């Protein structure tokens, strides 16, 4: 699946993410601007790095509407999605907290993942050693690329395996 992140105008508070599936269909959503890499692009980092195919972006690639998928994966009470989608959301949330602090702490990252899963009543994923640091660095690198995109310009990413 191809992801096309489009930076809107200078005064806009939202940018745009289009997801173009291999079958030619697509879905899109607004991405709130924030001081760090947008949440949906953090999903790209996490799900690509971990090789997860049933997370948020995997659900979208399989044909789910992006709005419905967001509602399901962001709702702590939702039981309608696979554990991997909830795990992806937990990892993204914890990684975002690390990005906001502008430094990485592995213990805090893992605690954030655990807490986010517990709140949702789900198991905690087994993450490879060092993956948090690697994803943090990848998110910083992708954010640097995103910051170079001019207003009304786009950044294209290919989601591997979906």
C-alpha positions in Angstrom: 0.0 0.0 0.0 1.2 3.5 -0.8 0.9 6.2 1.7 0.8 9.8 0.5 1.1 12.4 3.2 0.3 15.8 1.9 1.2 19.0 3.7 -1.6 21.5 3.3 -1.3 25.3 3.5 0.8 27.3 5.9 -2.1 28.3 8.1 -3.9 24.9 8.0 -4.0 22.9 11.2 -4.6 19.6 9.4 -2.6 17.8 6.7 -3.9 14.8 4.7 -3.0 11.2 4.5 -4.1 9.1 1.5 -3.8 5.3 1.5 -3.7 3.8 -2.0 -4.3 0.1 -1.9 -2.8 -2.4 -4.4 -6.3 -3.0 -5.9 -6.6 0.7 -6.8 -9.0 1.7 -4.1 -8.1 4.3 -1.5 -9.1 6.0 1.7 -8.0 9.2 3.3 -8.0 11.1 6.6 -6.9 14.4 8.0 -3.7 14.4 10.0 -3.5 17.0 12.8 -0.3 19.0 12.8 1.7 18.6 15.9 5.3 19.4 17.0 6.4 15.8 16.3 5.8 13.3 13.5 2.0 12.9 12.8 0.4 10.0 14.6 -0.5 8.1 11.4 3.1 8.3 10.2 4.3 7.0 13.5 2.1 3.9 12.6 4.1 3.6 9.4 7.4 3.5 11.4 6.1 1.0 14.0 4.2 -1.4 11.7 7.1 -1.4 9.1 9.8 -1.9 11.7 8.0 -4.7 13.5 6.7 -6.3 10.3 3.2 -6.3 11.5 0.5 -7.0 8.9 -2.6 -6.8 11.1 -2.1 -3.4 12.7 -3.9 -0.1 11.8 -2.3 0.2 8.4 -2.8 -3.5 7.7 -6.5 -3.2 8.4 -6.6 -0.2 6.0 -4.7 -2.1 3.3 -7.1 -5.0 3.7 -10.0 -2.7 2.7 -11.2 -1.1 6.0 -12.2 2.6 5.8 -9.5 4.6 7.6 -12.1 6.5 9.7 -13.7 3.2 11.0 -10.3 1.8 11.6 -9.2 4.8 13.7 -12.4 4.6 15.8 -11.9 1.0 16.5 -8.2 1.1 17.3 -8.4 4.3 19.4 -11.4 3.1 21.5 -10.0 1.4 24.7 -13.2 -0.6 25.0 -13.2 -1.9 21.5 -13.1 -5.7 21.2 -13.7 -5.8 17.5 -10.1 -5.7 16.3 -7.2 -8.1 16.5 -4.7 -7.9 19.3 -2.0 -6.8 16.8 -4.0 -3.6 15.9 -4.3 -2.8 19.6 -0.6 -3.6 20.1 0.3 -1.3 17.3 -1.7 1.5 18.8 -0.1 1.0 22.2 3.4 1.0 20.7 2.6 4.2 18.7 1.3 6.0 21.7 4.3 5.1 23.8 6.7 6.0 21.0 4.9 9.4 20.6 5.4 10.1 24.3 9.1 9.5 23.7 9.1 11.8 20.7 7.4 14.5 22.7 10.2 14.3 25.3 12.8 14.5 22.5 14.8 11.6 24.1 14.4 7.9 24.4 14.1 5.9 27.6 13.6 2.2 27.0 12.1 1.5 30.4 9.5 4.3 30.0 8.8 3.2 26.5 8.1 -0.4 27.5 6.1 0.7 30.5 4.0 2.9 28.2 3.3 0.0 25.9 2.3 -2.2 28.9 0.0 0.5 30.4 -1.7 1.1 27.1 -2.4 -2.6 26.6 -3.6 -3.0 30.2 -6.1 -0.1 29.8 -7.5 -1.9 26.8 -7.6 -5.2 28.5 -5.2 -6.8 26.0 -2.0 -8.8 26.3 1.3 -7.0 26.1 3.3 -7.7 22.9 6.7 -9.3 23.0 8.9 -6.7 21.4 12.4 -7.5 20.1 15.3 -6.1 22.2 16.3 -2.7 21.1 13.4 -2.1 18.8 12.2 0.9 20.7 15.4 2.8 20.2 15.5 1.8 16.5 11.9 3.0 16.0 12.7 6.2 17.8 15.6 6.9 15.4 13.5 5.9 12.4 10.7 8.3 13.6 13.2 11.1 14.0 14.5 10.5 10.5 11.1 10.3 8.9 10.1 13.5 10.8 13.1 15.3 9.3 12.0 14.2 5.9 8.4 15.3 6.6 9.6 18.7 7.8 11.3 19.2 4.4 8.1 18.8 2.5 6.9 22.2 1.3 3.4 23.4 1.8 1.1 21.7 -0.7 3.8 19.1 -1.3 3.7 15.4 -0.6 5.8 12.6 0.9 5.2 9.1 -0.5 5.9 6.0 1.5 5.4 2.3 0.6 4.1 0.1 3.3 6.0 -3.1 2.9 4.1 -6.4 2.7 0.6 -4.9 2.6 
